[in-house]
Amino acid sequence: MSGPSTGWEIVVGLEVHCELQTKTKLFCACPNAFGDEPNTNVCPVCLGLPGSLPVLNEQAVELAMRIGAALHCEVRSSSFHRKNYFYPDMPKDYQISQYDQPINVGGYLELPDGSRVGIVRAHIEEDTGKTSHRGESGRIHSADYALVDYNRSGVPLVEIVTEPDIRSAAQARAFVAELRGVLVAAEASDARMEEGSLRIDANVSVRAEGTEQLGTRCEIKNLNSLRSLGLAIEHEAARQVAVIDAGGRVVQETRHWDEQGGRTVPLRSKEEAFDYRYFPEPDLVPLDPDADWKARAAAGVGMLPAERRARLAALVGSPTSQQTDQLQAAVDQGLDDLVVAAVEAGAPAGLALVRAVNELAVDLVAARALDPGSFAALLQLEESGALSPTQAKTVLATLRDAGGGDPGAIARSKGFEALAEATLEGVVRDVVDAHPDEWARYLAGDDKLAGFFTGQVMKATSGKANGKAVAGALRRLRG
Amino acid sequence: MSEQSATLGREDVAHVASLARLALTDEELDRFTVQLARVIDHARDVAALDVAEVEPTSHPVPMRNVLRPDVVGECLGRHEVLAAAPECEDGRFKVPRVIGEAP
């Protein structure tokens, strides 16, 4: 099953919970750490024991303001509320969150394709504990009991709520990928979906193409990867279209993405209407950062992915669509600093980009540590024709593994000498003689065969020939 | 003032009680409806005051930005933590099965 049939438009808004990378929790001095032994990073505050009082973590506020600045939000004075509900992952029986006065409001995120997704708000709240459901089948609805670890209880979160501006599963994925880059650039979160430091709920609805009114939405939970986000949106939209096509109405509800079954299923019972009875948290005073603090937080935002892409695009000149993909990949893989440094050291930009993305990406950790000067020197050897592309790639792999070195010396040690022109002419002649039919067609004007001959020459020279030199030799033979 | 407020009915109290997981008897529902109605009526009296000249406030204490540096402190020992649990397993609190997802 894929997206909804033609004639329908998908409308998606996302709620993204992002764990902040502070040393301690939001309201107490327990460590904010992932993967520790259960219930070891807990204290009376995050266990909700009577008489304990929350005190707000300054760094969490700073990181929240950084996120606001990076998403072009207005950073405001704010206050905290209690959101009341009963669930064992929340030992106080309420979650401290921001309600009608969130710290960040009204921003946007621009995606690589130029589309913009509006940000309604990005507010501070505390995370809940982690519940593991235990039972025969391992499924939530048939669990016999649950086990709770409160290490995560009280970890600082920023919840980012988008406008319903997203129109496809692909755009939703692109949004989350870009947001992840922004959060990492702001050093606000490690944004690892696989560790749950970035968690996403999707509000999905459908409407007839060309209409303005929003359809009834369903909220999809349990989206643990970009892949499940995309699949869940497509399946949910198709389900809603099928309901409407069959003459039914979509019911507003929370649904759970069943990864194994490849479908969404309703979970919450209907009687459990949302009624959180928010009220002001009496134990916390208002938060009112002054202009200096806001400016300091904004200055803490590193270079954003969009700026990194623009920086590479400026080096390349006017990038082709293939180069646009390559420079996005370079930024996503954290290789853009290397490319920029190599170009500053004299490397041709287009070649630096394509070699970084295609050859270095196999070992990103080593690639990011590669000496840009060595990389640049290699690219210059390739550009000048002293090394063929195949030889250059082999030398680059050695450079990458060693962290740098003298590419010329490595090439000599591997026996990579550019073929003398006379030798190359001889090889080309042999190849032409061995393929008289192809040569006749080439002479008759079938230029595609140049590629065939180049390939044959490469094969005969084990990749040592330079492509440009082969093309030149072919042209000369054609006369 | 009438015994039954126009702003709060018995079914409202029953709803709030169910949200708070309180099992009230019929007699308690009657009693609390009267009591809560008085509280609401009092709030209405306050709402009727002319406060045009009064600055809105979210908190009675004239303080802002009470913050703590991001420095790790002491936690409780796990033994002590789990001692408060009616049941535990694998170093975690054991709770009855939960249907549905957390909001």
Interface residues (C-beta under 8 A of the other chain):
Chain A: T22 K23 T24 C28 A29 C30 P31 E37 P38 N39 T40 N41 V42 C43 P44 L47 V55 L56 N57 E58 Q59 A60 V61 S77 S79 N84 Y85 F86 Y87 P88 D89 M90 Q101 T128 T131 S132 H133 G135 I140 H141 A143 D144 Y145 A146 L147 V148 D149 Y150 K221 N222 T254 H256 L267 R268 S269 E272 F274 D275 Y276 R277 P280 P282 L284 V285 P286 L287 D288 P289
Chain B: H15 V16 L19 R21 S58 H59 V61 M63 R64 N65 V66 L67 R68 P69 D70 V71 V72 G73 E74 C75 L76 R78 V81 L82 E89 D90 G91 R92 F93 K94 V95 P96 R97 V98 I99 G100 E101 A102 P103
